[in-house]
Amino acid sequence: MNMNEVIARINELAAKNKTVGLTEEELEERAKLRRIYIDNVTGNLKGQLDNTYIVRPDGTKEKLERKDKK
């Protein structure tokens, strides 16, 4: 299932939830789809940040360092 399909299904479930409500199976499906979406967005952001450099005024590039969580 690609991201466009995941987003479309999340939107379908959201619309149904507003009108008639969701069954227990649909609630579980919605939770799984949301997790897939969040993991995808987080992974994409981490990938971008891993390839981000700071360009100093003298023209040198410095790779961003990952900070450890406290």
URTA-V266661 format. One line per field, one symbol per residue. ss: DSSP state (@ for helix, = for strand, . for the rest). phi: phi as a letter, one per 30 degrees, with the letter a starting at -180 (. if undefined). Layout:
ss = ???
phi = ???
This chain:
ss = ..@@@@@@@@@@@@@@@@@....@@@@@@@@@@@@@@@@@@@@@@@@@@@..===.....===.......
phi = .ddddddddeddddddddccjcddddddddddddddddddddddddddddccbccdedjdcbddcdcddd
